[in-house]
Amino acid sequence: MTLFEKIKNKDALIGVIGLGYVGLPLAVEKAKAGFNVLGFDIQEKKVKMVNEGKNYIGDVVDRELADLVKIGRLKATIDFDELTKCDVVSICVPTPLNKFKQPDLTFVVNTTKEISKRLHRDMLIILESTTYPGTTEEVVLPILEETGLKVGEDFYLAFSPERVDPGNLIYKTKNTPKVVGGVTKQCTEHAKALYESILEANVFTVSSPKEAEMSKILENTFRIVNIALINEMAMVARRMKINIWEVIEAAATKPFGFMPFYPGPGVGGHCIPIDPFYLTYKAREYDYHTRLIELAGEINDYMPEYVVERLIEILNEKRKCLNGSKILLLGVAYKGDIDDLRESPALRVLELLEKYKADVMYYDPYIPEFTHNNKNYRSVMLDEEILRKSDAVVITTAHKKNIDYRFILDNAPLVFDTKNITKNFRNEKDEVYLL
């Protein structure tokens, strides 16, 4: 039986390397579609939890994971020799930036080397980790072809960008359209057939991995630039004594030519603050300077400082100094109603507040504790005493669930709402300051 037939008949054994925010939901969907799935991860804790049917990713349904493990459809291992049994392997490992904002492909390279040691004929490898255009063909392919096997004939290689949006209640892995670009036509056809057997969404093919890699960069560059634009508009509007939130609401009434973006304390997560800078890095190879992307990054990176500067001004109006003031941060996750801290701008706000000697506490119903810069933090209990003793409550994450904003407004002496999440709860008597 050929690999294509195995995919069509769902007889292919699928390996998923990296069981994080991208890999585990993907592994679950593949198993739900009827494939046997083997998850790989270097973290024994994750492997153990999966094999016990215990979920640790918000976008995965606990019961579904437990049931798939129970019937043997999904297993996990740290033993990469198990790759020899796999017909298909998806690479879903981290692709961070280093401190110089240059791509760190260590996980991708090491993973590819592990695959190459077990590469066999009629095997499909798909890279899903976000990276710069050219990675699949310039980094992954040469490692695999060192085995003597030839792409498009002996094995198949494609890139298909992950499009995970943690906390999105409408679009999940199952119903989000997929983009696929193979090294050869045969590679594309195999990858397309795989995703069509798994997803309840369209699979869109492009002419090569580069177009697929660039499509993901474009998606998130569009967002980082527009977020930077609205953040700059917010700063200008405040100087002009204009309510930027009303401006956005008014502009959004136009049924064409406008898409609303909203200001905030910065950008976070695994995509927006990182992905565009993969293109910035690669563009230098072609003697091009991506000025707009870098400027957008500068504006968004400045927002935590702007929040703290605004807080200093607000406290000054109350004849108070930030040094020694009790500040309660409301939310440390990078976006609302998730437990994800990656690149959260709230962490930078926290750092700056502590730098200015403020007495900082935090409350987040989704993150009871965390460690940052080798320091441990624990969420306080959100009660009347905590609120009334605070000099200011700074809302840095727009959690819509599990927070009683009316209770906060009734008890906090001052609220600085950087997300305008209190809009539907506040009245004229509430002392609320907006970004």
C-alpha positions, 0 to 999 in steps of 0.5 A: 500500500502506498503512503497516499493510500494509507493517508486516504484509508487513515491507515498511516501512523502519524507522529507529532513532534512537540506537544505544546500549544500547536502540537497537542491540539493537532495530535488530538484532531488527527486522532479524532479523525481516525488516525493512530497518533504518536506524540513526541516531546523531550519533556517527560512531564508532558509525555506522562500527562498525555499518556495518563489522559491529563490535559494541559492545553486550554484549546484541547477538550479534557474528555476528548484527550482522555477518551483518545488515550483510553482507546489507544488512538493517541500515545506519547513518548520521549523515544525518538526511535519510535519515528521509524514506525511513523508514516507521517511526521509533523514538526511543531517545535518552538522557533523563538527569537534570541536577545538580538531578535534573530531566529533561533532554529535550534529546535527545528534543526535538532528535530530534523536530525532526529528524523533523518536518523529514522527517515525511510521511503514513503514518509511525509514530513511537514514543518508547522513551526513558524519560520522565515521563508526558505527554512524548509528547503534551505535548512530542513531538506539538506539534512534529510537528503544527507541520508541519500533519499530523494525528496519527491521520490523517496520521501515527501516534505512540505510546510504548512503554517500553524494558525492556532489562536488560543482562547478563540471560541469559534476557530479551532484547529479543526475548522481553520483553513490550512495552507500547504506548500510542498517541495515538489508537486507530489509533496504538496499532494500528499500533505493536502490529502492528509489535512483534507482527511483531518480538517473540516476546513478548506486546504489551500495549496501554494506553489512552494514552501516559501509561499506558505512560510511567507503567508504566515509572516504576512498574516502576523505582520499585518496585525503587528503593524495595525496594532502599532498604528492604533497604539500610536493613535491612542498616544496622539489622541490622549494629547489632543484630549480625544477618547480613542475608544470612541473614535474606534467605535465610530470608525468601525461603523463603516462597512468597508475599508476599515478593520478595528484594532485596539490599543493596549499595554503591548503585544504578546503571545507566540506569534505577533511579537516574533513572526514578523522579525523572521522576515526582517532577518531574512530580508537582510540576505537580500539587502532589504531593510524592513523599516515598517516592521521594525518601526511597528515593533518599536512602538509596540515595545514602548507601550509597557513604558507608556503605561507606567508613565501614564500611571505616574501622571495619574498618581501625581494628580492624586499627590502620590508617588509611584515609589512605595505605592501599592499597585494591583495588576489585573491580569498577566496573561498575554490575552483574555481568558487564557493561561498563556504568559508567553511574551506578555506585555504585563510582565514588562509592566511588572518589571518597570513598576518594580524598577520604580520601587512600587509595591506590586501585586497581581490577580489573574484567575487563570494564572495562580502563580508563575516565575519570571526572572527567577522570581516567584509570584503568586496571585492574591485573593481579590477581596475588598481589603486588597482593592481598598488598600491599593493605590491603583488597579491597573488592568493589563489583560482583558479577561471577560470571564471570572472577574467581577468588574463592578466589584472592582469599580465599587472598591478600588480607589482608582482604576487604570484600564488599559484595555477598556474592558470596564466599558459596560460596567462603569458609571460617571462616579467611577474613577477610571482612567483609560490608555 
